[in-house]
Amino acid sequence: MADQMDESEIRERMERAMRTLPRRTREVFLAHRVDDMSYREIAERTGLSVREVERHMTRAIIAIDRVLDKSPVRWWERWRRW
């Protein structure tokens, strides 16, 4: 479905999804995707472990995917999509 949306609609949905993320999850996601920081760098900057950074990234990706796709995904189907 995401490939059928125009760029402005995708951007709008992404911004909406970002606003729904908890502060720390949003911070981790943006540090990785926008600032191009590694998980280790993010962990050092935030005081989280690398594993916690991975969890925040997973939560962010799932939340954003839900907003962009709008179709319900069962928990076991999420892992096949990546």
C-alpha beads as a LAMMPS data file, in Angstrom:
LAMMPS data file: protein, C-alpha beads

82 atoms
81 bonds

1 atom types
1 bond types

-500.0 500.0 xlo xhi
-500.0 500.0 ylo yhi
-500.0 500.0 zlo zhi

Masses

1 110.0

Atoms # bond

1 1 1 0.000 0.000 0.000
2 1 1 2.862 2.407 0.767
3 1 1 3.975 2.327 -2.875
4 1 1 0.502 3.569 -3.934
5 1 1 0.710 6.734 -1.811
6 1 1 2.256 9.921 -3.086
7 1 1 5.295 11.374 -1.353
8 1 1 3.398 14.056 0.568
9 1 1 0.960 11.501 1.988
10 1 1 3.815 9.243 3.052
11 1 1 5.563 12.191 4.722
12 1 1 2.358 13.184 6.525
13 1 1 1.814 9.650 7.809
14 1 1 5.450 9.361 8.880
15 1 1 5.200 12.603 10.852
16 1 1 1.965 11.398 12.460
17 1 1 3.618 8.104 13.385
18 1 1 6.648 9.926 14.818
19 1 1 4.390 12.037 17.056
20 1 1 2.869 8.886 18.554
21 1 1 6.221 7.365 19.540
22 1 1 7.464 7.717 23.108
23 1 1 10.193 10.372 23.432
24 1 1 13.091 7.936 23.886
25 1 1 11.948 5.684 21.032
26 1 1 11.630 8.689 18.719
27 1 1 15.067 9.928 19.806
28 1 1 16.671 6.545 19.067
29 1 1 14.912 6.195 15.711
30 1 1 15.907 9.672 14.524
31 1 1 19.483 9.274 15.742
32 1 1 19.838 6.100 13.691
33 1 1 17.876 7.022 10.564
34 1 1 18.525 10.776 10.313
35 1 1 21.837 11.283 12.104
36 1 1 23.195 7.958 10.771
37 1 1 24.461 6.903 14.211
38 1 1 25.249 3.275 14.971
39 1 1 23.415 1.454 17.741
40 1 1 26.576 1.549 19.830
41 1 1 26.899 5.329 19.383
42 1 1 23.261 5.799 20.346
43 1 1 23.742 3.581 23.392
44 1 1 26.729 5.626 24.538
45 1 1 24.888 8.912 23.960
46 1 1 21.686 7.867 25.760
47 1 1 23.046 5.586 28.466
48 1 1 21.040 2.652 27.112
49 1 1 22.471 -0.746 26.296
50 1 1 22.804 -1.739 22.645
51 1 1 20.026 -4.281 23.207
52 1 1 17.720 -1.533 24.514
53 1 1 18.510 0.573 21.436
54 1 1 17.561 -2.425 19.268
55 1 1 14.255 -2.731 21.130
56 1 1 13.460 0.960 20.658
57 1 1 14.224 0.674 16.941
58 1 1 11.985 -2.378 16.635
59 1 1 9.128 -0.580 18.389
60 1 1 9.559 2.473 16.162
61 1 1 9.628 0.465 12.943
62 1 1 6.541 -1.531 13.901
63 1 1 4.631 1.616 14.900
64 1 1 5.569 3.445 11.702
65 1 1 4.758 0.401 9.589
66 1 1 1.295 0.216 11.136
67 1 1 0.594 3.857 10.331
68 1 1 1.862 3.571 6.754
69 1 1 0.287 0.234 5.927
70 1 1 -2.956 0.427 7.938
71 1 1 -3.507 -3.308 7.565
72 1 1 -3.495 -5.379 10.748
73 1 1 -0.444 -7.555 11.160
74 1 1 -0.295 -10.449 13.558
75 1 1 2.799 -10.481 15.773
76 1 1 4.274 -13.548 14.078
77 1 1 3.849 -12.013 10.610
78 1 1 5.946 -8.941 11.425
79 1 1 9.193 -10.843 11.276
80 1 1 8.534 -12.165 7.760
81 1 1 8.187 -8.614 6.397
82 1 1 11.799 -7.588 7.191

Bonds

1 1 1 2
2 1 2 3
3 1 3 4
4 1 4 5
5 1 5 6
6 1 6 7
7 1 7 8
8 1 8 9
9 1 9 10
10 1 10 11
11 1 11 12
12 1 12 13
13 1 13 14
14 1 14 15
15 1 15 16
16 1 16 17
17 1 17 18
18 1 18 19
19 1 19 20
20 1 20 21
21 1 21 22
22 1 22 23
23 1 23 24
24 1 24 25
25 1 25 26
26 1 26 27
27 1 27 28
28 1 28 29
29 1 29 30
30 1 30 31
31 1 31 32
32 1 32 33
33 1 33 34
34 1 34 35
35 1 35 36
36 1 36 37
37 1 37 38
38 1 38 39
39 1 39 40
40 1 40 41
41 1 41 42
42 1 42 43
43 1 43 44
44 1 44 45
45 1 45 46
46 1 46 47
47 1 47 48
48 1 48 49
49 1 49 50
50 1 50 51
51 1 51 52
52 1 52 53
53 1 53 54
54 1 54 55
55 1 55 56
56 1 56 57
57 1 57 58
58 1 58 59
59 1 59 60
60 1 60 61
61 1 61 62
62 1 62 63
63 1 63 64
64 1 64 65
65 1 65 66
66 1 66 67
67 1 67 68
68 1 68 69
69 1 69 70
70 1 70 71
71 1 71 72
72 1 72 73
73 1 73 74
74 1 74 75
75 1 75 76
76 1 76 77
77 1 77 78
78 1 78 79
79 1 79 80
80 1 80 81
81 1 81 82
